[in-house]
Amino acid sequence: MTEFRISYGTDVSHALRDGRPVVALESTIVSHGLPRPQNLRVAREIEQTVRDAGAVPATIGMVGGELVVGLDDAQLTRLATVDGVSKLSVRDLAVAAATGADGATTVAATSAVAAAAGIGVFATGGLGGVHREAAHTFDESADLITLARTPIAVVCAGVKSILDVGATLERLETLGVAVVGYRTHRFPGFYLTDGGFDLDWSLESPEQVADVLAARDGLAVHTGGLIIANPLPVDEQLDPELHDRTLTDGLARLERDGITGKAVTPYLLAHFHSATEGASLAVNVRIILRNADLAARIAVASAARSTAVAA
């Protein structure tokens, strides 16, 4: 009889055992978020960025029904290059495991698995959220409800600008998910430095984020995730006029082609890539590399704080 459990890569297993800093990474960006063959190259760059900042990368995914925290290079290559890799949210994990699927974990699934594995920091590009016209479609990412009940710190560039940013922030407030800007009081809009909304809180250093995480644990009051919104510098964002034109055209195409549900995000991201002649892809890569670096520095600061307290 098959035993279903989380498996760990060697480096991740040793780091968790020794209390060294670990950063969770999603695999959906590898299988569904970036085009081939750049996806595998960027996946390796993301992991190396985490290592260069002093932490251990733990890319999470499913290979042949085995849920792995810390994919090795062969497993990463498989998810980046084979066809038919499923996009796995939390609800899909058990079914995918039981049916022996290859699967890439979303923000929601990665957050849940990372927390179960004892990993407290996760780097991604942009969160899912409330979709436009959600009042009629009820289309809302599982990322939000998962973060409401999962004690993990997520470094991101806000939510994707293809979503309803204001409604997403309202839902996060209702769900009790804390959102802080990293050196900003404005919520970033993924491709754009400024997503158009203010934030109540701003933190200035990885050490300050580590203090917040320690306070959350020490106060022993149940809370969910902490979102650290890390905006691109203005000179690295996608040209705002190009962004707005591309988004307007993409939304019209969505309606024309009848695209709904979880197909919306990859459809629009592919449209951005095509319509901007690759400029959006370059921005996307800058986002995830910057977030991986910051997440690693937060993980290092948290580990150092824990060591100092224990001493």
Secondary structure, 3 states (H helix, E strand, C coil): CCCCCEEECHHHHHHHHHCCCEEEECCHHHHHHCCCCHHHHHHHHHHHHHHHCCCEEEEEEEECCEEEECCCHHHHHHHHHCCCCEEECHHHHHHHHHCCCCEEECHHHHHHHHHHHCCCEEECCCECCECCCHHHHCCECHHHHHHHCCCCEEEECEECCCCCHHHHHHHHHHHCCEEEEECCCEEEECCEEEEEEECCCEECCHHHHHHHHHHHHHHCCCCCCEEEECCCCHHHCCCHHHHHHHHHHHHHHHHHHCCCHHHHHHHHHHHHHHHCCCHHHHHHHHHHHHHHHHHHHHHHHHHHHHHHHHC
